[in-house]
Amino acid sequence: MSSLKMPSSQRPAITTDAPFETPTYGPGGTWSIYCSTTIDASLQTVLTTVLDTRNYHSWNAFCPHVDVDSQPAPKPVLPIVLADIPIADLSSTLGAGTTLKLHARLDPADASKRSKTALVVSKFEQFERDGRTGIRLVWRTTDRLMGLGLRAERVQDFIDNGQGGVAYECYETFYGILASTVKAVAGKALIWGFGAWMDGLKDFSERKNEA
């Protein structure tokens, strides 16, 4: 898909009837979690917030810590619209081919309960929607053993809304024989987590934009 199709303001929800296709794994997912919002900040401000893993603790209650394990050599050039961001050349900045681990909180009431997920940025590209510039950031799981029974890929689209803000659209789709088990065990935690991620990104980016 070149872009997502969902309401402009959607609290995190789960669908099993029509899971979203992902760029790597395509159709056939077991379920998806999805959400969207409008962020009153520039595209560069919002993307800088997401790409700069050094500051996740400042805004991301769901995944407050990120380990960047490796970067491709040479590091791929960022999309044109992001060419001038000051963090472009930092080793901690996400880009196509970056491998990372997200430290996710599974219990909103207990910050000590966390899981680590190994990921790779599988797509990072610029696109156009209705004449507006967008950026798509995608990462997928890389655990080979778990991948036999579970695969997941997350898509985040950031689209200039033409009014000085960004339409943010996000989903993650789960595949494999263990996907239903993950939904039963962690579905509620992920609904909270995706909401915390989206709300934190919106609040932090808007405050940065006003500074």
Secondary structure, DSSP 8 states (H G I E B T S, - for coil): --S----SSEEEEEESSS---BTTTBS--SEEEEEEEEESS-HHHHHHHHHBGGGHHHH-SSS-EEEEEE--SS-----GGGTT-TTTT-TTB--TT-EEEEEEES-TT-TT-EEEEEEEEEEEEEEEETTEEEEEEEEEE--HHHHTT-EEEEEEEEEE-SSSSEEEEEEEEEESTTHHHHHHHHHHHHHHHHHHHHHHHHHHHHHHHH-
